[in-house]
Amino acid sequence: MDALNTTSTDLAATAPKPMAMRAASAEQARAIGKKFEAMFVTQMLNHMFTGVDAEKSVFGGGHAEAMFRPMLTDEYGKMIANRGNGIGLADQVSRVLLSHQEVQA
């Protein structure tokens, strides 16, 4: 009797999820992929702005510009990731996330 109960619970755990759950999971994976891509682009932009000498710029740099630049690069990263297909990293990340969630029968 116990063997039947464990088998039925194992089967219930590995049963395919309803379509609504799959769609929500795909949307979540896509959102996570976009966030990852935005973070990646932001890091790339931070490295790019490292070589820019703010003291010799038109506005003269200063403490306010040092505080503003990380927020600016963060918004640039979000804009690049969310415009069209971004750089294509979000698609790859969401595809890998979904492939790891699939149950192999």
N, C-alpha and C positions, 0 to 999 in steps of 0.2 A: 504494500500500500504506500509506503514512504517513497519507493522508487518511482511510482506513478506521479506523486505530488512533486517531486523534484524535477521530473522530466517535463511536466506541464508548466512549471514556473520557468524552466530553462527555455522552453519553446516560446513562452509569452515574452520573455526578455529579448529574444532574438527575432521576434516577428517584425515584419516591415512596418514602419511608422505610417500613419495616415498622411495623405497628401498635404493637408494643412500644416502639419508639423514639418514636412520636408520643405515646403515653401518658406515657412518662417525661418527654418534653419539656413536656407539658401540666402534669404535676405540678410540674416545676421552675419553670415560668412562674408557677404559682399560688403556690409558696413564695416566689419573688422578689417577686411582687405583695404578699404579706402582709408581707414584710420592709420593702418600700418604704412601705406604708401605716403600719406601726408607726413608722418613722422620721419620716414626715410628721406623725403625731399627736403624737409626742414633741416635735417642733419647735413645734407649735402650743401644747402644754402649757407648754413652756419660756417662750414669750412670755406666756402667761397668768400664770405665776408671777412674772414680772419685776415686776409691779405690787404684789406682796404684800410688805409690810414685815415681815421676820422678826424684827426687834428688838422689835416691839410685840406679838408673838404670845404665846400662853400659855406656851410653852416657852422663850421668850427668844432664839431664833435661835442665833447663835454659829457657830464654825468647823465643828463637827460637822454642824449642819443645812445649812450651805453645801455641805459635801461630800456629804451624803445626798440632797439635793433632786434633782440630776441623775439619780442612780440610781433614785429614786422615779418621776420623770417618765418615764424610759425603760421601767420596768416597767408604768406606767399605759398608755403607748403600745402596748406589746405586748399587754396585756390587752384594750384596746379593739379593736385590729386583729384579734385571734384570737377574739373572742366573736361568735358568729353570723356576720353578713356584715360586721362592722366598720362603717366609714362608706361602704363601697362602692368605695373607690379600688383595692383589690387586684384586683377583677374587671376593672376598666377597664385596669389595667396589664398583667395577664396576657393579656387579649384582644389588646391592641396588640402585645405581645411575640410571641404566636403568629401574628398576622397578618403580622408582618415575616419570620417564618420560612417561611411558605408559599411554594411555588414556583409561579409562574404559568406555565402551559403555553401 
